[in-house]
């Protein structure tokens, strides 16, 4: 029987409770939103005991559906003050689901702020134990100690030193194929701070002795998966070499932020092109791998230095952009070190790169000073005021320097690489979306005839995908998810029913944000300062913004994506 695991950090207790039958089609982001709307006061302090952090695998996680083991981490965001879901690969989602846990609710706050705790779960049960040896450790060192204690079959969800300090740019780290590599991050929104400030350092998950979750209609499930997987492979893997190879396209499209977004094309873009990483595999080692068992995309690059030593995985487009061109840095190896430093501290590379870029624009460092940036990052958990501001994100850096103009945030959250001035529908996603400035919640790279409709549909599909456990890079459509949900639960969801699940997720999130007083207004400078290379700015009208939140009929284009591939 599926369960919810409840961890009370105030009482230091762990209990389980039955998973509601009426929520059987809820998982990941949709489930997180439902729990937060039901149990959390939207006006609570994000770093206080009344906020809750939700770990939720998807509806299909733990099954044999390929690439379906992603984990959603939810809570009230220390950055935006609204609801947040950050989605990550890694091994924990798959394993938690196979243990029968559809969600873990982390609530309360340790009475002694100096103490740290680990929750471990396996087929025999669960426990919470004090872990003083992990206090203050960065993620790689902490993962090594956790692996020594819990064995090589366990995987971990943990925060770094930034999360322990409650820094608003903090991420939640998940280990991938290697239990000591915390290289996957539920990064956006600062949920690592909400996690770590509770006194929880890590969750250890060991599914040894379990089997995959069984669909109620096994025959239909397997038949659909066979066709679904074949269609994906025959259609060509767009992410064969990960997102890092997107650099030339983004630079060409004027959406490659450079020097705190003063330009949107970088003269050294070719040096940051992820194709260089691929070319280095032969002489440096590394290669492409998958971050979770059962993945058929394998988009993660394993990056080695010139001596063949492991540095990081994966070095993705957003990191290359925000920590690279946005800071005027055109050295791939230096950006890889910045990525590793973010992973060690447990920080979002987007928020951190945006914060460093703004600090450079304010004169703290010269644009292009990679060594200076790395030295500053190394001070983030050591008490340096500017470094701490970096750890708290873009808005904190603006406050540190007392600047109000040209601060690249929407709703308190640093902007991703994909530029809202260049991409009208994406601008509407950043402004209207409950996740704020988050490219994973409804990115639209094309320029649709109706940007409001394009944004709404992208947001709906992404909400449904992030609830399923699927990776967006596999490109599941509404019909794919509907068919597999029905086979999993012997259900009779229609196409409209499945779409409604995505819309309901958005409505729950908007309801939370409305009560929280969240404001996603775009900064005025992004409407008045045009991108130099293409003369574009945000032009979204009040009518456009209002229309996104009113359900429109699903387009014929989206409806016709009923083929398996």
LUMTI-416726 format. One record per residue (C-alpha): x, y, z; residue number from 1. Coordinates in nm, 3 decimals, padded with zeros to 5 digits, always signed. Last residue first. Layout:
// residues N
<site <X Y Z> NUM>
...
***
This chain:
// residues 565
<site <+00.626 +00.924 -03.025> 565>
<site <+00.307 +00.745 -02.916> 564>
<site <+00.081 +00.930 -03.154> 563>
<site <-00.167 +01.149 -02.975> 562>
<site <+00.018 +01.471 -03.052> 561>
<site <-00.286 +01.580 -03.255> 560>
<site <-00.435 +01.750 -02.952> 559>
<site <-00.132 +01.973 -02.906> 558>
<site <-00.151 +02.099 -03.265> 557>
<site <-00.529 +02.131 -03.243> 556>
<site <-00.483 +02.376 -02.960> 555>
<site <-00.625 +02.308 -02.616> 554>
<site <-00.921 +02.533 -02.545> 553>
<site <-00.821 +02.826 -02.323> 552>
<site <-00.822 +02.831 -01.945> 551>
<site <-00.795 +03.183 -01.804> 550>
<site <-00.463 +03.243 -01.626> 549>
<site <-00.271 +03.315 -01.946> 548>
<site <-00.540 +03.565 -02.050> 547>
<site <-00.461 +03.804 -01.764> 546>
<site <-00.097 +03.845 -01.869> 545>
<site <-00.188 +03.905 -02.232> 544>
<site <-00.449 +04.163 -02.129> 543>
<site <-00.199 +04.344 -01.905> 542>
<site <+00.030 +04.364 -02.207> 541>
<site <+00.349 +04.171 -02.274> 540>
<site <+00.600 +04.385 -02.466> 539>
<site <+00.928 +04.274 -02.308> 538>
<site <+01.213 +04.418 -02.514> 537>
<site <+01.365 +04.359 -02.857> 536>
<site <+01.617 +04.561 -03.064> 535>
<site <+01.793 +04.248 -03.196> 534>
<site <+02.160 +04.295 -03.107> 533>
<site <+02.127 +04.566 -02.844> 532>
<site <+01.849 +04.392 -02.645> 531>
<site <+01.612 +04.676 -02.567> 530>
<site <+01.609 +04.865 -02.240> 529>
<site <+01.256 +04.996 -02.178> 528>
<site <+01.050 +04.687 -02.102> 527>
<site <+01.329 +04.494 -01.930> 526>
<site <+01.411 +04.810 -01.734> 525>
<site <+01.059 +04.809 -01.587> 524>
<site <+01.115 +04.489 -01.392> 523>
<site <+00.868 +04.211 -01.474> 522>
<site <+00.580 +04.173 -01.228> 521>
<site <+00.567 +03.834 -01.058> 520>
<site <+00.421 +03.951 -00.727> 519>
<site <+00.342 +03.689 -00.460> 518>
<site <+00.092 +03.801 -00.197> 517>
<site <+00.099 +03.465 -00.017> 516>
<site <-00.275 +03.413 -00.067> 515>
<site <-00.238 +03.474 -00.442> 514>
<site <+00.068 +03.249 -00.448> 513>
<site <-00.115 +02.956 -00.290> 512>
<site <-00.409 +02.993 -00.528> 511>
<site <-00.171 +03.019 -00.825> 510>
<site <-00.008 +02.692 -00.719> 509>
<site <-00.339 +02.510 -00.684> 508>
<site <-00.453 +02.649 -01.020> 507>
<site <-00.131 +02.539 -01.189> 506>
<site <-00.166 +02.184 -01.056> 505>
<site <-00.531 +02.181 -01.161> 504>
<site <-00.424 +02.271 -01.515> 503>
<site <-00.188 +01.977 -01.538> 502>
<site <-00.448 +01.737 -01.405> 501>
<site <-00.707 +01.889 -01.638> 500>
<site <-00.493 +01.787 -01.935> 499>
<site <-00.522 +01.425 -01.821> 498>
<site <-00.899 +01.454 -01.786> 497>
<site <-00.924 +01.617 -02.129> 496>
<site <-00.742 +01.325 -02.291> 495>
<site <-00.975 +01.088 -02.109> 494>
<site <-00.883 +00.907 -01.789> 493>
<site <-01.031 +00.559 -01.763> 492>
<site <-00.821 +00.396 -01.495> 491>
<site <-00.659 +00.060 -01.437> 490>
<site <-00.409 +00.246 -01.213> 489>
<site <-00.081 +00.203 -01.400> 488>
<site <-00.250 +00.131 -01.733> 487>
<site <-00.461 +00.446 -01.707> 486>
<site <-00.164 +00.657 -01.598> 485>
<site <+00.036 +00.517 -01.892> 484>
<site <-00.228 +00.612 -02.148> 483>
<site <-00.284 +00.959 -02.004> 482>
<site <+00.090 +01.031 -01.985> 481>
<site <+00.148 +00.946 -02.349> 480>
<site <-00.165 +01.137 -02.454> 479>
<site <-00.055 +01.454 -02.275> 478>
<site <+00.287 +01.451 -02.438> 477>
<site <+00.613 +01.298 -02.319> 476>
<site <+00.922 +01.480 -02.455> 475>
<site <+01.199 +01.257 -02.323> 474>
<site <+01.387 +01.575 -02.234> 473>
<site <+01.102 +01.672 -02.001> 472>
<site <+01.205 +01.388 -01.771> 471>
<site <+00.911 +01.178 -01.658> 470>
<site <+00.809 +01.160 -01.293> 469>
<site <+00.443 +01.218 -01.380> 468>
<site <+00.393 +01.542 -01.189> 467>
<site <+00.675 +01.722 -01.368> 466>
<site <+00.520 +01.615 -01.699> 465>
<site <+00.177 +01.746 -01.601> 464>
<site <+00.319 +02.082 -01.490> 463>
<site <+00.526 +02.095 -01.809> 462>
<site <+00.221 +02.034 -02.027> 461>
<site <+00.019 +02.304 -01.851> 460>
<site <+00.300 +02.562 -01.856> 459>
<site <+00.369 +02.503 -02.225> 458>
<site <-00.002 +02.535 -02.300> 457>
<site <-00.033 +02.861 -02.111> 456>
<site <+00.279 +03.011 -02.266> 455>
<site <+00.169 +02.934 -02.620> 454>
<site <-00.179 +03.068 -02.550> 453>
<site <-00.038 +03.395 -02.422> 452>
<site <+00.217 +03.413 -02.705> 451>
<site <-00.054 +03.394 -02.976> 450>
<site <+00.115 +03.368 -03.315> 449>
<site <+00.388 +03.164 -03.151> 448>
<site <+00.749 +03.285 -03.133> 447>
<site <+00.957 +02.970 -03.087> 446>
<site <+01.168 +02.910 -02.776> 445>
<site <+00.874 +02.854 -02.543> 444>
<site <+00.988 +02.754 -02.193> 443>
<site <+00.705 +02.661 -01.958> 442>
<site <+00.804 +02.561 -01.606> 441>
<site <+01.164 +02.454 -01.669> 440>
<site <+01.259 +02.809 -01.774> 439>
<site <+01.188 +02.944 -01.426> 438>
<site <+01.133 +03.314 -01.365> 437>
<site <+00.823 +03.272 -01.149> 436>
<site <+00.715 +02.921 -01.046> 435>
<site <+00.348 +03.023 -01.033> 434>
<site <+00.379 +03.127 -01.398> 433>
<site <+00.242 +03.465 -01.497> 432>
<site <+00.555 +03.678 -01.537> 431>
<site <+00.814 +03.409 -01.621> 430>
<site <+00.570 +03.227 -01.849> 429>
<site <+00.470 +03.555 -02.017> 428>
<site <+00.835 +03.630 -02.091> 427>
<site <+00.866 +03.279 -02.234> 426>
<site <+00.587 +03.362 -02.479> 425>
<site <+00.766 +03.680 -02.591> 424>
<site <+01.117 +03.530 -02.635> 423>
<site <+01.382 +03.800 -02.696> 422>
<site <+01.299 +04.023 -02.401> 421>
<site <+01.232 +03.715 -02.184> 420>
<site <+01.587 +03.581 -02.236> 419>
<site <+01.650 +03.211 -02.191> 418>
<site <+01.949 +03.210 -01.956> 417>
<site <+01.745 +03.194 -01.638> 416>
<site <+01.644 +03.510 -01.449> 415>
<site <+01.719 +03.541 -01.078> 414>
<site <+01.423 +03.503 -00.843> 413>
<site <+01.268 +03.788 -00.643> 412>
<site <+00.943 +03.788 -00.840> 411>
<site <+01.128 +03.847 -01.164> 410>
<site <+01.498 +03.914 -01.130> 409>
<site <+01.778 +04.068 -01.337> 408>
<site <+01.847 +04.386 -01.133> 407>
<site <+01.896 +04.658 -01.394> 406>
<site <+01.801 +04.943 -01.159> 405>
<site <+01.755 +04.911 -00.783> 404>
<site <+02.108 +04.924 -00.644> 403>
<site <+02.203 +04.939 -00.276> 402>
<site <+02.521 +04.735 -00.324> 401>
<site <+02.424 +04.471 -00.068> 400>
<site <+02.056 +04.507 -00.161> 399>
<site <+02.132 +04.426 -00.524> 398>
<site <+02.346 +04.133 -00.408> 397>
<site <+02.054 +04.006 -00.199> 396>
<site <+01.821 +04.033 -00.500> 395>
<site <+02.058 +03.821 -00.710> 394>
<site <+02.096 +03.535 -00.467> 393>
<site <+02.149 +03.455 -00.101> 392>
<site <+02.478 +03.281 -00.166> 391>
<site <+02.607 +03.590 -00.348> 390>
<site <+02.508 +03.800 -00.044> 389>
<site <+02.708 +03.559 +00.170> 388>
<site <+03.010 +03.618 -00.055> 387>
<site <+02.970 +03.993 -00.014> 386>
<site <+02.954 +03.963 +00.366> 385>
<site <+03.236 +03.704 +00.410> 384>
<site <+03.125 +03.456 +00.678> 383>
<site <+03.287 +03.132 +00.565> 382>
<site <+03.008 +02.953 +00.375> 381>
<site <+03.026 +03.184 +00.072> 380>
<site <+03.403 +03.231 +00.095> 379>
<site <+03.485 +02.971 -00.174> 378>
<site <+03.249 +03.156 -00.406> 377>
<site <+03.463 +03.470 -00.382> 376>
<site <+03.778 +03.277 -00.471> 375>
<site <+03.598 +03.119 -00.766> 374>
<site <+03.479 +03.459 -00.890> 373>
<site <+03.826 +03.607 -00.856> 372>
<site <+03.972 +03.316 -01.051> 371>
<site <+03.710 +03.362 -01.322> 370>
<site <+03.773 +03.734 -01.367> 369>
<site <+03.591 +03.778 -01.700> 368>
<site <+03.396 +04.084 -01.591> 367>
<site <+03.609 +04.265 -01.335> 366>
<site <+03.518 +04.212 -00.974> 365>
<site <+03.319 +04.402 -00.709> 364>
<site <+03.242 +04.678 -00.958> 363>
<site <+02.861 +04.681 -00.950> 362>
<site <+02.849 +04.499 -01.285> 361>
<site <+03.072 +04.233 -01.131> 360>
<site <+02.830 +04.196 -00.839> 359>
<site <+02.544 +04.164 -01.091> 358>
<site <+02.727 +03.888 -01.277> 357>
<site <+02.807 +03.715 -00.947> 356>
<site <+02.439 +03.716 -00.848> 355>
<site <+02.323 +03.589 -01.187> 354>
<site <+02.580 +03.310 -01.175> 353>
<site <+02.463 +03.219 -00.824> 352>
<site <+02.092 +03.219 -00.912> 351>
<site <+02.150 +03.008 -01.223> 350>
<site <+02.408 +02.780 -01.058> 349>
<site <+02.166 +02.701 -00.775> 348>
<site <+02.371 +02.641 -00.461> 347>
<site <+02.460 +02.333 -00.255> 346>
<site <+02.806 +02.442 -00.145> 345>
<site <+02.973 +02.151 -00.324> 344>
<site <+02.737 +02.169 -00.623> 343>
<site <+02.801 +02.542 -00.659> 342>
<site <+03.177 +02.479 -00.637> 341>
<site <+03.152 +02.207 -00.901> 340>
<site <+02.969 +02.443 -01.135> 339>
<site <+03.232 +02.711 -01.074> 338>
<site <+03.501 +02.455 -01.154> 337>
<site <+03.324 +02.365 -01.479> 336>
<site <+03.303 +02.738 -01.558> 335>
<site <+03.680 +02.760 -01.518> 334>
<site <+03.730 +02.462 -01.750> 333>
<site <+03.506 +02.613 -02.018> 332>
<site <+03.687 +02.948 -02.020> 331>
<site <+03.485 +03.232 -02.173> 330>
<site <+03.398 +03.425 -01.856> 329>
<site <+03.214 +03.756 -01.911> 328>
<site <+03.005 +03.691 -01.599> 327>
<site <+02.685 +03.637 -01.798> 326>
<site <+02.901 +03.451 -02.053> 325>
<site <+03.010 +03.184 -01.807> 324>
<site <+02.838 +03.135 -01.471> 323>
<site <+02.496 +03.226 -01.615> 322>
<site <+02.554 +03.079 -01.962> 321>
<site <+02.761 +02.769 -01.902> 320>
<site <+02.539 +02.697 -01.601> 319>
<site <+02.217 +02.726 -01.802> 318>
<site <+02.360 +02.512 -02.082> 317>
<site <+02.461 +02.221 -01.862> 316>
<site <+02.779 +02.090 -01.706> 315>
<site <+02.653 +01.760 -01.569> 314>
<site <+02.842 +01.626 -01.399> 313>
<site <+03.153 +01.763 -01.233> 312>
<site <+03.531 +01.760 -01.198> 311>
<site <+03.658 +01.405 -01.245> 310>
<site <+04.034 +01.387 -01.302> 309>
<site <+04.178 +01.324 -01.648> 308>
<site <+04.476 +01.557 -01.609> 307>
<site <+04.319 +01.821 -01.836> 306>
<site <+04.004 +01.823 -01.622> 305>
<site <+03.716 +01.577 -01.648> 304>
<site <+03.348 +01.647 -01.723> 303>
<site <+03.080 +01.378 -01.709> 302>
<site <+02.806 +01.487 -01.949> 301>
<site <+02.446 +01.410 -01.859> 300>
<site <+02.194 +01.368 -02.142> 299>
<site <+02.152 +00.991 -02.113> 298>
<site <+01.806 +00.992 -02.279> 297>
<site <+01.702 +00.629 -02.220> 296>
<site <+01.696 +00.653 -01.840> 295>
<site <+01.619 +00.329 -01.657> 294>
<site <+01.835 +00.397 -01.352> 293>
<site <+01.891 +00.767 -01.300> 292>
<site <+02.155 +01.026 -01.391> 291>
<site <+02.230 +00.884 -01.734> 290>
<site <+02.575 +00.895 -01.888> 289>
<site <+02.775 +01.081 -02.151> 288>
<site <+03.151 +01.072 -02.136> 287>
<site <+03.444 +01.121 -01.901> 286>
<site <+03.796 +01.062 -02.017> 285>
<site <+04.043 +01.339 -02.090> 284>
<site <+04.177 +01.242 -02.433> 283>
<site <+03.870 +01.082 -02.592> 282>
<site <+03.614 +01.272 -02.388> 281>
<site <+03.757 +01.610 -02.488> 280>
<site <+03.557 +01.634 -02.811> 279>
<site <+03.234 +01.594 -02.611> 278>
<site <+03.329 +01.879 -02.381> 277>
<site <+03.417 +02.099 -02.679> 276>
<site <+03.072 +02.029 -02.826> 275>
<site <+02.943 +02.197 -02.510> 274>
<site <+03.010 +02.534 -02.668> 273>
<site <+03.174 +02.761 -02.412> 272>
<site <+03.477 +02.847 -02.629> 271>
<site <+03.249 +02.913 -02.927> 270>
<site <+03.054 +03.167 -02.721> 269>
<site <+03.365 +03.383 -02.683> 268>
<site <+03.221 +03.699 -02.844> 267>
<site <+02.906 +03.661 -02.639> 266>
<site <+02.556 +03.753 -02.759> 265>
<site <+02.275 +03.886 -02.543> 264>
<site <+02.441 +04.207 -02.427> 263>
<site <+02.393 +04.412 -02.112> 262>
<site <+02.256 +04.090 -01.964> 261>
<site <+02.486 +04.096 -01.661> 260>
<site <+02.798 +04.076 -01.878> 259>
<site <+02.652 +03.843 -02.143> 258>
<site <+02.318 +03.666 -02.147> 257>
<site <+02.287 +03.420 -02.440> 256>
<site <+01.937 +03.477 -02.576> 255>
<site <+02.016 +03.663 -02.898> 254>
<site <+01.901 +03.370 -03.116> 253>
<site <+02.250 +03.305 -03.256> 252>
<site <+02.393 +03.285 -02.905> 251>
<site <+02.115 +03.049 -02.800> 250>
<site <+02.181 +02.823 -03.100> 249>
<site <+02.559 +02.822 -03.048> 248>
<site <+02.518 +02.736 -02.674> 247>
<site <+02.268 +02.451 -02.714> 246>
<site <+02.556 +02.199 -02.706> 245>
<site <+02.554 +02.222 -02.327> 244>
<site <+02.199 +02.084 -02.311> 243>
<site <+02.304 +01.722 -02.324> 242>
<site <+02.508 +01.536 -02.584> 241>
<site <+02.235 +01.302 -02.707> 240>
<site <+01.980 +01.565 -02.609> 239>
<site <+01.781 +01.576 -02.933> 238>
<site <+01.765 +01.195 -02.934> 237>
<site <+01.638 +01.085 -03.272> 236>
<site <+01.282 +00.987 -03.362> 235>
<site <+01.374 +00.618 -03.381> 234>
<site <+01.475 +00.613 -03.016> 233>
<site <+01.165 +00.796 -02.897> 232>
<site <+00.932 +00.587 -03.113> 231>
<site <+01.086 +00.266 -02.984> 230>
<site <+01.043 +00.377 -02.623> 229>
<site <+00.674 +00.466 -02.670> 228>
<site <+00.600 +00.148 -02.866> 227>
<site <+00.751 -00.074 -02.600> 226>
<site <+00.605 +00.135 -02.321> 225>
<site <+00.255 +00.100 -02.462> 224>
<site <+00.280 -00.278 -02.478> 223>
<site <+00.429 -00.299 -02.130> 222>
<site <+00.157 -00.089 -01.968> 221>
<site <-00.127 -00.257 -02.157> 220>
<site <-00.010 -00.599 -02.044> 219>
<site <+00.061 -00.494 -01.687> 218>
<site <-00.283 -00.346 -01.623> 217>
<site <-00.261 -00.279 -01.250> 216>
<site <+00.090 -00.144 -01.290> 215>
<site <+00.353 -00.298 -01.062> 214>
<site <+00.601 -00.084 -00.875> 213>
<site <+00.952 -00.215 -00.936> 212>
<site <+01.082 -00.471 -00.686> 211>
<site <+01.227 -00.430 -00.339> 210>
<site <+01.509 -00.610 -00.159> 209>
<site <+01.745 -00.315 -00.161> 208>
<site <+01.552 +00.014 -00.183> 207>
<site <+01.801 +00.220 +00.018> 206>
<site <+01.724 +00.590 +00.067> 205>
<site <+01.932 +00.820 +00.291> 204>
<site <+01.781 +01.162 +00.364> 203>
<site <+02.028 +01.432 +00.457> 202>
<site <+02.119 +01.737 +00.663> 201>
<site <+01.790 +01.806 +00.836> 200>
<site <+01.827 +02.081 +01.094> 199>
<site <+01.515 +02.264 +00.972> 198>
<site <+01.735 +02.534 +00.818> 197>
<site <+01.864 +02.274 +00.574> 196>
<site <+01.540 +02.199 +00.388> 195>
<site <+01.404 +02.556 +00.367> 194>
<site <+01.752 +02.670 +00.261> 193>
<site <+01.780 +02.394 +00.000> 192>
<site <+01.444 +02.517 -00.129> 191>
<site <+01.612 +02.830 -00.262> 190>
<site <+01.380 +02.882 -00.559> 189>
<site <+01.553 +02.679 -00.828> 188>
<site <+01.802 +02.403 -00.761> 187>
<site <+01.660 +02.058 -00.727> 186>
<site <+02.016 +01.950 -00.791> 185>
<site <+02.192 +01.651 -00.944> 184>
<site <+02.567 +01.629 -00.886> 183>
<site <+02.576 +01.480 -00.539> 182>
<site <+02.841 +01.227 -00.654> 181>
<site <+02.919 +00.993 -00.363> 180>
<site <+02.637 +00.748 -00.434> 179>
<site <+02.757 +00.715 -00.795> 178>
<site <+02.467 +00.684 -01.038> 177>
<site <+02.322 +01.014 -00.920> 176>
<site <+02.325 +01.172 -00.576> 175>
<site <+02.066 +01.434 -00.503> 174>
<site <+02.133 +01.790 -00.391> 173>
<site <+01.872 +02.036 -00.260> 172>
<site <+01.962 +02.390 -00.366> 171>
<site <+02.051 +02.708 -00.180> 170>
<site <+02.006 +03.056 -00.329> 169>
<site <+01.813 +03.181 -00.025> 168>
<site <+02.092 +03.096 +00.217> 167>
<site <+01.953 +02.920 +00.524> 166>
<site <+02.295 +02.850 +00.677> 165>
<site <+02.239 +02.475 +00.655> 164>
<site <+02.140 +02.523 +00.292> 163>
<site <+02.465 +02.700 +00.211> 162>
<site <+02.667 +02.425 +00.382> 161>
<site <+02.524 +02.170 +00.145> 160>
<site <+02.184 +02.006 +00.151> 159>
<site <+02.101 +01.642 +00.111> 158>
<site <+01.909 +01.372 -00.076> 157>
<site <+02.109 +01.051 -00.077> 156>
<site <+02.145 +00.713 -00.238> 155>
<site <+02.194 +00.379 -00.062> 154>
<site <+02.323 +00.063 -00.227> 153>
<site <+02.687 +00.160 -00.164> 152>
<site <+02.654 +00.142 +00.212> 151>
<site <+02.475 +00.346 +00.480> 150>
<site <+02.770 +00.464 +00.690> 149>
<site <+03.051 +00.487 +00.435> 148>
<site <+02.804 +00.622 +00.180> 147>
<site <+02.696 +00.895 +00.423> 146>
<site <+03.057 +00.994 +00.488> 145>
<site <+03.128 +01.019 +00.116> 144>
<site <+02.806 +01.212 +00.059> 143>
<site <+02.903 +01.467 +00.328> 142>
<site <+03.241 +01.528 +00.166> 141>
<site <+03.075 +01.579 -00.174> 140>
<site <+02.797 +01.798 -00.033> 139>
<site <+02.994 +02.051 +00.169> 138>
<site <+03.019 +01.979 +00.536> 137>
<site <+02.886 +02.221 +00.795> 136>
<site <+02.751 +01.951 +01.025> 135>
<site <+02.805 +01.605 +00.882> 134>
<site <+02.990 +01.452 +01.180> 133>
<site <+02.715 +01.575 +01.413> 132>
<site <+02.472 +01.325 +01.255> 131>
<site <+02.172 +01.279 +01.485> 130>
<site <+01.943 +00.996 +01.386> 129>
<site <+01.599 +00.967 +01.233> 128>
<site <+01.459 +00.625 +01.155> 127>
<site <+01.277 +00.431 +00.884> 126>
<site <+01.133 +00.094 +00.800> 125>
<site <+01.248 -00.253 +00.701> 124>
<site <+01.233 -00.190 +00.325> 123>
<site <+01.462 +00.113 +00.361> 122>
<site <+01.446 +00.471 +00.489> 121>
<site <+01.711 +00.685 +00.659> 120>
<site <+01.653 +01.031 +00.803> 119>
<site <+01.969 +01.224 +00.891> 118>
<site <+01.999 +01.493 +01.157> 117>
<site <+02.199 +01.803 +01.242> 116>
<site <+02.225 +01.989 +01.572> 115>
<site <+02.327 +02.352 +01.627> 114>
<site <+01.976 +02.490 +01.581> 113>
<site <+01.854 +02.297 +01.888> 112>
<site <+01.476 +02.280 +01.870> 111>
<site <+01.493 +02.125 +01.522> 110>
<site <+01.230 +02.274 +01.291> 109>
<site <+00.880 +02.165 +01.200> 108>
<site <+00.784 +01.976 +00.885> 107>
<site <+00.933 +01.742 +00.627> 106>
<site <+00.663 +01.569 +00.422> 105>
<site <+00.788 +01.266 +00.230> 104>
<site <+00.580 +01.163 -00.068> 103>
<site <+00.458 +00.862 -00.267> 102>
<site <+00.644 +00.623 -00.040> 101>
<site <+00.605 +00.259 -00.143> 100>
<site <+00.970 +00.155 -00.113> 99>
<site <+00.980 +00.146 -00.492> 98>
<site <+00.873 +00.512 -00.492> 97>
<site <+01.165 +00.611 -00.270> 96>
<site <+01.404 +00.424 -00.497> 95>
<site <+01.295 +00.590 -00.819> 94>
<site <+01.292 +00.936 -00.668> 93>
<site <+01.628 +00.890 -00.492> 92>
<site <+01.838 +00.802 -00.797> 91>
<site <+01.922 +01.134 -00.953> 90>
<site <+01.711 +01.365 -01.163> 89>
<site <+01.573 +01.687 -01.031> 88>
<site <+01.264 +01.907 -01.014> 87>
<site <+01.228 +02.224 -00.812> 86>
<site <+00.878 +02.314 -00.701> 85>
<site <+00.805 +02.651 -00.548> 84>
<site <+00.513 +02.831 -00.388> 83>
<site <+00.553 +03.199 -00.318> 82>
<site <+00.788 +03.414 -00.110> 81>
<site <+01.002 +03.441 -00.421> 80>
<site <+01.347 +03.371 -00.278> 79>
<site <+01.278 +03.181 +00.045> 78>
<site <+01.036 +02.967 -00.158> 77>
<site <+00.743 +02.795 +00.011> 76>
<site <+00.790 +02.425 -00.040> 75>
<site <+00.842 +02.156 -00.301> 74>
<site <+01.109 +01.910 -00.411> 73>
<site <+01.005 +01.699 -00.708> 72>
<site <+01.202 +01.386 -00.784> 71>
<site <+01.258 +01.232 -01.127> 70>
<site <+01.225 +00.858 -01.171> 69>
<site <+01.040 +00.834 -01.503> 68>
<site <+01.327 +00.797 -01.752> 67>
<site <+01.185 +00.471 -01.884> 66>
<site <+00.862 +00.330 -01.739> 65>
<site <+00.974 +00.028 -01.535> 64>
<site <+00.791 +00.153 -01.227> 63>
<site <+00.944 +00.334 -00.929> 62>
<site <+00.829 +00.670 -01.059> 61>
<site <+00.509 +00.664 -01.264> 60>
<site <+00.306 +00.905 -01.048> 59>
<site <+00.618 +01.113 -00.986> 58>
<site <+00.848 +01.116 -00.685> 57>
<site <+00.762 +01.366 -00.410> 56>
<site <+00.989 +01.526 -00.151> 55>
<site <+00.787 +01.800 +00.020> 54>
<site <+00.940 +02.069 +00.238> 53>
<site <+00.710 +02.231 +00.490> 52>
<site <+00.695 +02.588 +00.615> 51>
<site <+00.554 +02.633 +00.964> 50>
<site <+00.888 +02.590 +01.142> 49>
<site <+01.039 +02.908 +00.993> 48>
<site <+01.268 +02.958 +00.696> 47>
<site <+00.986 +03.024 +00.448> 46>
<site <+00.814 +03.243 +00.713> 45>
<site <+00.442 +03.174 +00.681> 44>
<site <+00.205 +03.379 +00.462> 43>
<site <+00.103 +03.085 +00.243> 42>
<site <+00.000 +02.892 +00.557> 41>
<site <+00.099 +02.534 +00.477> 40>
<site <-00.114 +02.217 +00.500> 39>
<site <-00.371 +02.209 +00.220> 38>
<site <-00.203 +02.434 -00.036> 37>
<site <+00.133 +02.268 +00.039> 36>
<site <-00.010 +01.917 +00.005> 35>
<site <-00.184 +01.987 -00.327> 34>
<site <+00.119 +02.167 -00.470> 33>
<site <+00.352 +01.880 -00.378> 32>
<site <+00.113 +01.631 -00.536> 31>
<site <+00.102 +01.823 -00.863> 30>
<site <+00.479 +01.871 -00.866> 29>
<site <+00.567 +01.506 -00.814> 28>
<site <+00.262 +01.283 -00.795> 27>
<site <-00.113 +01.300 -00.824> 26>
<site <-00.316 +01.045 -01.020> 25>
<site <-00.371 +00.832 -00.708> 24>
<site <-00.480 +01.134 -00.505> 23>
<site <-00.835 +01.013 -00.446> 22>
<site <-00.690 +00.695 -00.294> 21>
<site <-00.526 +00.897 -00.017> 20>
<site <-00.176 +00.764 +00.070> 19>
<site <-00.193 +00.586 +00.403> 18>
<site <+00.015 +00.732 +00.687> 17>
<site <+00.375 +00.699 +00.796> 16>
<site <+00.560 +00.833 +01.096> 15>
<site <+00.903 +00.981 +01.166> 14>
<site <+00.971 +01.166 +01.490> 13>
<site <+01.229 +01.425 +01.590> 12>
<site <+00.965 +01.626 +01.779> 11>
<site <+01.058 +01.953 +01.611> 10>
<site <+01.192 +01.788 +01.294> 9>
<site <+00.865 +01.610 +01.224> 8>
<site <+00.917 +01.374 +00.931> 7>
<site <+00.597 +01.246 +00.768> 6>
<site <+00.614 +00.956 +00.522> 5>
<site <+00.315 +00.925 +00.290> 4>
<site <+00.214 +00.574 +00.197> 3>
<site <+00.132 +00.344 -00.093> 2>
<site <+00.000 +00.000 +00.000> 1>
***
